[in-house]
């Protein structure tokens, strides 16, 4: 109850925009200019090259780990 009484006490009328002292102006026009950027074929090429590089690195690491793995001889 106290909160509504407090906010009502500070309420005031906001005058409508416009009038002789403050004329209403239209909002400014914004023109979007796109310059630069990267074509889709370059993005595809970069993604493909990174996938091939990651696969080659994974194969190299797997083969290196397999070469250094020590196999135990069976007990006879």
Contact map, one row per residue, 1 for C-alpha under 8 A:
1111100000000000000000000000000000000000000000000000000000000000000000000000
1111110000000000000000000000000000000000000000000000000000000000000000000000
1111111000000000000000000000000000000000000000000000000000000000000000000000
1111111100000000000000000000000000000000000000000000000000000000000000000000
1111111110000000000000000000000000000000000000000000000000000000000000000000
0111111111000000000000000000000000000000000000000000000000000000000000000000
0011111111100000000000000000000000000000000000000000000000000000000000000000
0001111111100000000000000000000000000000000000000000000000000000000000000000
0000111111100000000000000000000000000000000000000000000000000000000000000000
0000011111110000000000000000000000000000000000000000000000000000000000000000
0000001111111000000000000000000000000000000000000000000000000000000000000000
0000000001111100000000000000000000000000000000000000000000000000000000000000
0000000000111110000000000000000000000000000000000000000000000000000000000000
0000000000011111000000000000000000000000000000000000000000000000000000000000
0000000000001111100000000000000000000000000000000000000000000000000000000000
0000000000000111110000000000000000000000000000000000000000000000000000000000
0000000000000011111001110000000000000000000000000000000000000000000000000000
0000000000000001111111110000000000000000000000000000000000000000000000000000
0000000000000000111111110000000000000000000000000000000000000000000000000000
0000000000000000011111100000000000000000000000000000000000000000000000000000
0000000000000000011111100000000000000000000000000000000000000000000000000000
0000000000000000111111110000000000000000000000000000000000000000000000000000
0000000000000000111111111000000000000000000000000000000000000000000000000000
0000000000000000111001111100000000000000000000000000000000000000000000000000
0000000000000000000000111110000000000000000000000000000000000000000000000000
0000000000000000000000011111000000000000000000000000000000000000000000000000
0000000000000000000000001111100000000000000000000000000000000000000000000000
0000000000000000000000000111110000000000000000000000000000000000000000000000
0000000000000000000000000011111000000000000000000000000000000000000000000000
0000000000000000000000000001111100000000000000000000000000000000000000000000
0000000000000000000000000000111110000000000000000000000000000000000000000000
0000000000000000000000000000011111000000000000000000000000000000000000000000
0000000000000000000000000000001111100000000000000000000000000000000000000000
0000000000000000000000000000000111111000000000000000000000000000000000000000
0000000000000000000000000000000011111000000000000000000000000000000000000000
0000000000000000000000000000000001111100000000000000000000000000000000000000
0000000000000000000000000000000001111110000000000000000000000000000000000000
0000000000000000000000000000000000011111011000000000000000000000000000000000
0000000000000000000000000000000000001111111000000000000000000000000000000000
0000000000000000000000000000000000000111111100000000000000000000000000000000
0000000000000000000000000000000000000011111110000000000000000000000000000000
0000000000000000000000000000000000000111111111000000000000000000000000000000
0000000000000000000000000000000000000111111111100000000000000000000000000000
0000000000000000000000000000000000000001111111110000000000000000000000000000
0000000000000000000000000000000000000000111111111000000000000000000000000000
0000000000000000000000000000000000000000011111111100000000000000000000000000
0000000000000000000000000000000000000000001111111110000000000000000000000000
0000000000000000000000000000000000000000000111111111000000000000000000000000
0000000000000000000000000000000000000000000011111111100000000000000000000000
0000000000000000000000000000000000000000000001111111110000000000000000000000
0000000000000000000000000000000000000000000000111111111000000000000000000000
0000000000000000000000000000000000000000000000011111111100000000000000000000
0000000000000000000000000000000000000000000000001111111110000000000000000000
0000000000000000000000000000000000000000000000000111111111000000000000000000
0000000000000000000000000000000000000000000000000011111111100000000000000000
0000000000000000000000000000000000000000000000000001111111110000000000000000
0000000000000000000000000000000000000000000000000000111111111000000000000000
0000000000000000000000000000000000000000000000000000011111111100000000000000
0000000000000000000000000000000000000000000000000000001111111110000000000000
0000000000000000000000000000000000000000000000000000000111111111000000000000
0000000000000000000000000000000000000000000000000000000011111111100000000000
0000000000000000000000000000000000000000000000000000000001111111110000000000
0000000000000000000000000000000000000000000000000000000000111111111000000000
0000000000000000000000000000000000000000000000000000000000011111111100000000
0000000000000000000000000000000000000000000000000000000000001111111110000000
0000000000000000000000000000000000000000000000000000000000000111111110000000
0000000000000000000000000000000000000000000000000000000000000011111110000000
0000000000000000000000000000000000000000000000000000000000000001111111000000
0000000000000000000000000000000000000000000000000000000000000000111111100000
0000000000000000000000000000000000000000000000000000000000000000000111110000
0000000000000000000000000000000000000000000000000000000000000000000011111000
0000000000000000000000000000000000000000000000000000000000000000000001111100
0000000000000000000000000000000000000000000000000000000000000000000000111110
0000000000000000000000000000000000000000000000000000000000000000000000011111
0000000000000000000000000000000000000000000000000000000000000000000000001111
0000000000000000000000000000000000000000000000000000000000000000000000000111
